Amino acid sequence: MVRSQESGKGRAASFDVAWVREGVEVRRPLMWSSPRSGRGGDLTPRLSASIAIMGDMPHPNLTSGSIWRLHHGDQEIARLTVTDGDWPWMHADVETLPGFDEFRPLFREQERAADEEGWERIDECYFRIRSALTLTFPDGIPVAEFMLHIHDDGTAGWRWHDEPFDAVTP
C-alpha cells in the first residue's frame, strides 16, 4: 500500500509504503533521491536503507557488511562489501584483487559514458562487463543478471535480477 501526503508549495509529496509482517502492519517512508552523480535528472524513489538493508525486510545478501564477489573465469578479482542500499541499487566499498586492473579501463569508460549520457556506449560497456565477469552473492551463488558500476573512488553500485534478461546483442 502506498499513501501520498500532499505537500506545501515547492515541496515534494511524501509517500508511505505499508505491508503486513507477522500480522502487524509496518509502515515506512518512501524517500526520494537524485542520481548518484548529482548531475540533475529525475528523482528516484527509494526505501530508506534501514528498511531495504537492515530492518523490517531482512535479506542476508543485502545486509551491511555482506561481501559480494566479482570473478573473471575462476579468478576472484574484487570484493564488494555492502555499505548501503538505495533501492533498487546496492552500494559497496570495493577491494580490488589481482586481475582487476585488466577491467579498470572498462569501468572508467562506462563511467565517462554515463557522465556524458552516451547511452550506446553505456550499453556496450554493460555487454562487455557481463560477457567477461561474474558476480556472486555472499553465499557464492552466481547472480543471474546484474548491472555493475565500479568507480575510481573505490566504491561500487549495482542492481541484479534473479533471472537472466532476454538475450539482447549490442
ChimeraX commands (.cxc) that place a marker at each C-alpha (Angstrom):
marker #1 position 0.00,0.00,0.00 radius 0.5
marker #1 position 1.27,3.45,-0.83 radius 0.5
marker #1 position -0.22,6.60,0.65 radius 0.5
marker #1 position 0.52,10.10,-0.56 radius 0.5
marker #1 position 0.54,13.16,1.63 radius 0.5
marker #1 position 0.12,16.48,-0.12 radius 0.5
marker #1 position 2.90,18.92,0.47 radius 0.5
marker #1 position 3.25,22.64,0.63 radius 0.5
marker #1 position 4.31,24.85,-2.25 radius 0.5
marker #1 position 7.77,23.94,-3.54 radius 0.5
marker #1 position 7.99,20.68,-1.60 radius 0.5
marker #1 position 7.63,17.16,-2.97 radius 0.5
marker #1 position 4.78,14.97,-1.81 radius 0.5
marker #1 position 5.74,12.28,0.70 radius 0.5
marker #1 position 4.68,8.66,0.44 radius 0.5
marker #1 position 4.46,5.82,2.90 radius 0.5
marker #1 position 4.86,2.17,1.99 radius 0.5
marker #1 position 2.98,-0.29,4.17 radius 0.5
marker #1 position 2.94,-4.09,4.39 radius 0.5
marker #1 position 1.89,-6.72,6.88 radius 0.5
marker #1 position 4.58,-8.72,8.64 radius 0.5
marker #1 position 3.61,-11.45,11.09 radius 0.5
marker #1 position 0.13,-9.99,11.36 radius 0.5
marker #1 position 1.30,-6.45,12.14 radius 0.5
marker #1 position 1.17,-3.53,9.73 radius 0.5
marker #1 position 4.58,-1.98,9.11 radius 0.5
marker #1 position 4.72,1.49,7.57 radius 0.5
marker #1 position 7.83,3.29,6.37 radius 0.5
marker #1 position 8.51,6.44,4.31 radius 0.5
marker #1 position 9.39,6.19,0.65 radius 0.5
marker #1 position 12.14,8.75,0.16 radius 0.5
marker #1 position 13.38,10.44,-2.98 radius 0.5
marker #1 position 16.97,10.92,-4.06 radius 0.5
marker #1 position 18.77,12.34,-7.04 radius 0.5
marker #1 position 21.10,10.17,-9.13 radius 0.5
marker #1 position 24.45,9.25,-7.57 radius 0.5
marker #1 position 26.35,11.69,-9.73 radius 0.5
marker #1 position 24.28,14.63,-8.51 radius 0.5
marker #1 position 24.05,15.96,-12.05 radius 0.5
marker #1 position 20.35,16.66,-12.20 radius 0.5
marker #1 position 17.88,14.33,-13.80 radius 0.5
marker #1 position 14.74,12.83,-12.39 radius 0.5
marker #1 position 14.38,11.98,-8.75 radius 0.5
marker #1 position 14.48,8.28,-7.97 radius 0.5
marker #1 position 12.17,6.67,-5.40 radius 0.5
marker #1 position 13.91,4.60,-2.75 radius 0.5
marker #1 position 13.19,2.91,0.51 radius 0.5
marker #1 position 15.38,4.04,3.36 radius 0.5
marker #1 position 18.44,1.84,3.93 radius 0.5
marker #1 position 17.12,0.78,7.33 radius 0.5
marker #1 position 14.21,-0.90,5.56 radius 0.5
marker #1 position 15.77,-2.37,2.47 radius 0.5
marker #1 position 19.07,-3.35,4.03 radius 0.5
marker #1 position 18.94,-3.95,7.75 radius 0.5
marker #1 position 15.45,-3.60,9.09 radius 0.5
marker #1 position 11.99,-4.92,8.54 radius 0.5
marker #1 position 12.75,-6.89,5.35 radius 0.5
marker #1 position 15.96,-8.73,6.28 radius 0.5
marker #1 position 17.80,-10.45,3.47 radius 0.5
marker #1 position 21.22,-11.99,4.16 radius 0.5
marker #1 position 22.69,-10.81,0.86 radius 0.5
marker #1 position 21.67,-7.19,1.49 radius 0.5
marker #1 position 22.93,-6.62,5.00 radius 0.5
marker #1 position 25.60,-4.04,5.54 radius 0.5
marker #1 position 28.97,-5.77,5.63 radius 0.5
marker #1 position 27.98,-8.70,3.41 radius 0.5
marker #1 position 30.55,-9.41,0.70 radius 0.5
marker #1 position 29.66,-9.98,-2.95 radius 0.5
marker #1 position 32.46,-11.24,-5.20 radius 0.5
marker #1 position 33.41,-10.41,-8.77 radius 0.5
marker #1 position 35.08,-13.11,-10.87 radius 0.5
marker #1 position 36.81,-13.37,-14.23 radius 0.5
marker #1 position 36.56,-17.06,-15.02 radius 0.5
marker #1 position 37.65,-18.89,-11.86 radius 0.5
marker #1 position 39.66,-15.93,-10.53 radius 0.5
marker #1 position 38.16,-13.63,-7.90 radius 0.5
marker #1 position 39.16,-10.11,-8.94 radius 0.5
marker #1 position 37.19,-7.90,-6.50 radius 0.5
marker #1 position 35.21,-7.98,-3.26 radius 0.5
marker #1 position 32.26,-5.64,-2.82 radius 0.5
marker #1 position 31.42,-5.02,0.84 radius 0.5
marker #1 position 27.86,-3.68,1.12 radius 0.5
marker #1 position 27.66,-0.27,2.77 radius 0.5
marker #1 position 24.15,0.85,1.85 radius 0.5
marker #1 position 21.16,0.31,-0.37 radius 0.5
marker #1 position 19.24,2.82,-2.44 radius 0.5
marker #1 position 16.56,0.59,-3.89 radius 0.5
marker #1 position 16.95,-0.82,-6.46 radius 0.5
marker #1 position 20.70,-0.14,-6.22 radius 0.5
marker #1 position 23.20,-1.63,-3.79 radius 0.5
marker #1 position 26.33,0.30,-2.79 radius 0.5
marker #1 position 29.65,-1.06,-1.59 radius 0.5
marker #1 position 33.28,-0.41,-0.91 radius 0.5
marker #1 position 35.48,-2.26,-3.39 radius 0.5
marker #1 position 38.61,-4.23,-2.61 radius 0.5
marker #1 position 40.37,-4.94,-5.88 radius 0.5
marker #1 position 42.42,-8.11,-6.23 radius 0.5
marker #1 position 44.95,-9.33,-8.81 radius 0.5
marker #1 position 43.28,-9.49,-12.21 radius 0.5
marker #1 position 41.03,-6.46,-11.69 radius 0.5
marker #1 position 43.36,-3.98,-13.39 radius 0.5
marker #1 position 42.56,-5.59,-16.75 radius 0.5
marker #1 position 38.96,-4.33,-16.37 radius 0.5
marker #1 position 39.61,-0.94,-14.72 radius 0.5
marker #1 position 39.65,0.88,-18.11 radius 0.5
marker #1 position 36.29,-0.68,-19.00 radius 0.5
marker #1 position 34.68,0.59,-15.78 radius 0.5
marker #1 position 36.24,4.03,-16.36 radius 0.5
marker #1 position 34.82,4.09,-19.90 radius 0.5
marker #1 position 31.40,3.13,-18.52 radius 0.5
marker #1 position 31.54,5.99,-16.01 radius 0.5
marker #1 position 32.62,8.51,-18.66 radius 0.5
marker #1 position 29.79,7.34,-20.92 radius 0.5
marker #1 position 27.31,7.79,-18.05 radius 0.5
marker #1 position 28.64,11.28,-17.29 radius 0.5
marker #1 position 28.23,12.20,-20.96 radius 0.5
marker #1 position 24.87,10.42,-21.27 radius 0.5
marker #1 position 26.30,8.27,-24.06 radius 0.5
marker #1 position 23.61,5.60,-23.92 radius 0.5
marker #1 position 25.02,3.42,-26.71 radius 0.5
marker #1 position 28.48,3.42,-25.08 radius 0.5
marker #1 position 26.91,2.58,-21.73 radius 0.5
marker #1 position 25.15,-0.41,-23.31 radius 0.5
marker #1 position 28.36,-1.52,-25.00 radius 0.5
marker #1 position 30.22,-1.38,-21.67 radius 0.5
marker #1 position 27.43,-3.29,-19.99 radius 0.5
marker #1 position 27.64,-6.10,-22.57 radius 0.5
marker #1 position 31.43,-6.27,-22.28 radius 0.5
marker #1 position 31.27,-6.42,-18.48 radius 0.5
marker #1 position 28.54,-9.09,-18.48 radius 0.5
marker #1 position 30.31,-11.24,-21.07 radius 0.5
marker #1 position 33.62,-11.20,-19.16 radius 0.5
marker #1 position 32.67,-11.11,-15.47 radius 0.5
marker #1 position 30.51,-13.00,-12.99 radius 0.5
marker #1 position 29.09,-11.54,-9.78 radius 0.5
marker #1 position 28.28,-13.86,-6.89 radius 0.5
marker #1 position 26.09,-13.43,-3.85 radius 0.5
marker #1 position 27.82,-13.65,-0.45 radius 0.5
marker #1 position 26.87,-17.35,-0.32 radius 0.5
marker #1 position 28.83,-17.95,-3.55 radius 0.5
marker #1 position 25.85,-18.48,-5.87 radius 0.5
marker #1 position 26.26,-16.65,-9.21 radius 0.5
marker #1 position 23.95,-13.70,-9.82 radius 0.5
marker #1 position 21.78,-14.43,-12.88 radius 0.5
marker #1 position 21.79,-10.86,-14.18 radius 0.5
marker #1 position 23.47,-7.69,-12.93 radius 0.5
marker #1 position 24.37,-4.13,-13.87 radius 0.5
marker #1 position 27.58,-3.10,-12.10 radius 0.5
marker #1 position 29.38,0.23,-11.87 radius 0.5
marker #1 position 32.79,0.37,-10.16 radius 0.5
marker #1 position 34.01,3.92,-9.57 radius 0.5
marker #1 position 37.55,5.27,-9.31 radius 0.5
marker #1 position 36.86,6.34,-5.72 radius 0.5
marker #1 position 36.79,2.67,-4.60 radius 0.5
marker #1 position 33.01,2.37,-4.43 radius 0.5
marker #1 position 30.51,0.41,-6.48 radius 0.5
marker #1 position 26.82,0.49,-7.28 radius 0.5
marker #1 position 24.85,-2.38,-8.78 radius 0.5
marker #1 position 21.47,-3.92,-9.23 radius 0.5
marker #1 position 20.65,-7.51,-10.03 radius 0.5
marker #1 position 17.86,-9.81,-11.09 radius 0.5
marker #1 position 17.22,-13.44,-10.15 radius 0.5
marker #1 position 16.69,-14.50,-13.77 radius 0.5
marker #1 position 18.69,-13.64,-16.90 radius 0.5
marker #1 position 17.29,-10.92,-19.09 radius 0.5
marker #1 position 16.18,-11.86,-22.60 radius 0.5
marker #1 position 19.17,-12.24,-24.87 radius 0.5
marker #1 position 19.99,-8.92,-26.49 radius 0.5
marker #1 position 23.08,-8.24,-28.54 radius 0.5
marker #1 position 24.79,-4.88,-28.93 radius 0.5
marker link #1:1,2 radius 0.2
marker link #1:2,3 radius 0.2
marker link #1:3,4 radius 0.2
marker link #1:4,5 radius 0.2
marker link #1:5,6 radius 0.2
marker link #1:6,7 radius 0.2
marker link #1:7,8 radius 0.2
marker link #1:8,9 radius 0.2
marker link #1:9,10 radius 0.2
marker link #1:10,11 radius 0.2
marker link #1:11,12 radius 0.2
marker link #1:12,13 radius 0.2
marker link #1:13,14 radius 0.2
marker link #1:14,15 radius 0.2
marker link #1:15,16 radius 0.2
marker link #1:16,17 radius 0.2
marker link #1:17,18 radius 0.2
marker link #1:18,19 radius 0.2
marker link #1:19,20 radius 0.2
marker link #1:20,21 radius 0.2
marker link #1:21,22 radius 0.2
marker link #1:22,23 radius 0.2
marker link #1:23,24 radius 0.2
marker link #1:24,25 radius 0.2
marker link #1:25,26 radius 0.2
marker link #1:26,27 radius 0.2
marker link #1:27,28 radius 0.2
marker link #1:28,29 radius 0.2
marker link #1:29,30 radius 0.2
marker link #1:30,31 radius 0.2
marker link #1:31,32 radius 0.2
marker link #1:32,33 radius 0.2
marker link #1:33,34 radius 0.2
marker link #1:34,35 radius 0.2
marker link #1:35,36 radius 0.2
marker link #1:36,37 radius 0.2
marker link #1:37,38 radius 0.2
marker link #1:38,39 radius 0.2
marker link #1:39,40 radius 0.2
marker link #1:40,41 radius 0.2
marker link #1:41,42 radius 0.2
marker link #1:42,43 radius 0.2
marker link #1:43,44 radius 0.2
marker link #1:44,45 radius 0.2
marker link #1:45,46 radius 0.2
marker link #1:46,47 radius 0.2
marker link #1:47,48 radius 0.2
marker link #1:48,49 radius 0.2
marker link #1:49,50 radius 0.2
marker link #1:50,51 radius 0.2
marker link #1:51,52 radius 0.2
marker link #1:52,53 radius 0.2
marker link #1:53,54 radius 0.2
marker link #1:54,55 radius 0.2
marker link #1:55,56 radius 0.2
marker link #1:56,57 radius 0.2
marker link #1:57,58 radius 0.2
marker link #1:58,59 radius 0.2
marker link #1:59,60 radius 0.2
marker link #1:60,61 radius 0.2
marker link #1:61,62 radius 0.2
marker link #1:62,63 radius 0.2
marker link #1:63,64 radius 0.2
marker link #1:64,65 radius 0.2
marker link #1:65,66 radius 0.2
marker link #1:66,67 radius 0.2
marker link #1:67,68 radius 0.2
marker link #1:68,69 radius 0.2
marker link #1:69,70 radius 0.2
marker link #1:70,71 radius 0.2
marker link #1:71,72 radius 0.2
marker link #1:72,73 radius 0.2
marker link #1:73,74 radius 0.2
marker link #1:74,75 radius 0.2
marker link #1:75,76 radius 0.2
marker link #1:76,77 radius 0.2
marker link #1:77,78 radius 0.2
marker link #1:78,79 radius 0.2
marker link #1:79,80 radius 0.2
marker link #1:80,81 radius 0.2
marker link #1:81,82 radius 0.2
marker link #1:82,83 radius 0.2
marker link #1:83,84 radius 0.2
marker link #1:84,85 radius 0.2
marker link #1:85,86 radius 0.2
marker link #1:86,87 radius 0.2
marker link #1:87,88 radius 0.2
marker link #1:88,89 radius 0.2
marker link #1:89,90 radius 0.2
marker link #1:90,91 radius 0.2
marker link #1:91,92 radius 0.2
marker link #1:92,93 radius 0.2
marker link #1:93,94 radius 0.2
marker link #1:94,95 radius 0.2
marker link #1:95,96 radius 0.2
marker link #1:96,97 radius 0.2
marker link #1:97,98 radius 0.2
marker link #1:98,99 radius 0.2
marker link #1:99,100 radius 0.2
marker link #1:100,101 radius 0.2
marker link #1:101,102 radius 0.2
marker link #1:102,103 radius 0.2
marker link #1:103,104 radius 0.2
marker link #1:104,105 radius 0.2
marker link #1:105,106 radius 0.2
marker link #1:106,107 radius 0.2
marker link #1:107,108 radius 0.2
marker link #1:108,109 radius 0.2
marker link #1:109,110 radius 0.2
marker link #1:110,111 radius 0.2
marker link #1:111,112 radius 0.2
marker link #1:112,113 radius 0.2
marker link #1:113,114 radius 0.2
marker link #1:114,115 radius 0.2
marker link #1:115,116 radius 0.2
marker link #1:116,117 radius 0.2
marker link #1:117,118 radius 0.2
marker link #1:118,119 radius 0.2
marker link #1:119,120 radius 0.2
marker link #1:120,121 radius 0.2
marker link #1:121,122 radius 0.2
marker link #1:122,123 radius 0.2
marker link #1:123,124 radius 0.2
marker link #1:124,125 radius 0.2
marker link #1:125,126 radius 0.2
marker link #1:126,127 radius 0.2
marker link #1:127,128 radius 0.2
marker link #1:128,129 radius 0.2
marker link #1:129,130 radius 0.2
marker link #1:130,131 radius 0.2
marker link #1:131,132 radius 0.2
marker link #1:132,133 radius 0.2
marker link #1:133,134 radius 0.2
marker link #1:134,135 radius 0.2
marker link #1:135,136 radius 0.2
marker link #1:136,137 radius 0.2
marker link #1:137,138 radius 0.2
marker link #1:138,139 radius 0.2
marker link #1:139,140 radius 0.2
marker link #1:140,141 radius 0.2
marker link #1:141,142 radius 0.2
marker link #1:142,143 radius 0.2
marker link #1:143,144 radius 0.2
marker link #1:144,145 radius 0.2
marker link #1:145,146 radius 0.2
marker link #1:146,147 radius 0.2
marker link #1:147,148 radius 0.2
marker link #1:148,149 radius 0.2
marker link #1:149,150 radius 0.2
marker link #1:150,151 radius 0.2
marker link #1:151,152 radius 0.2
marker link #1:152,153 radius 0.2
marker link #1:153,154 radius 0.2
marker link #1:154,155 radius 0.2
marker link #1:155,156 radius 0.2
marker link #1:156,157 radius 0.2
marker link #1:157,158 radius 0.2
marker link #1:158,159 radius 0.2
marker link #1:159,160 radius 0.2
marker link #1:160,161 radius 0.2
marker link #1:161,162 radius 0.2
marker link #1:162,163 radius 0.2
marker link #1:163,164 radius 0.2
marker link #1:164,165 radius 0.2
marker link #1:165,166 radius 0.2
marker link #1:166,167 radius 0.2
marker link #1:167,168 radius 0.2
marker link #1:168,169 radius 0.2
marker link #1:169,170 radius 0.2
view
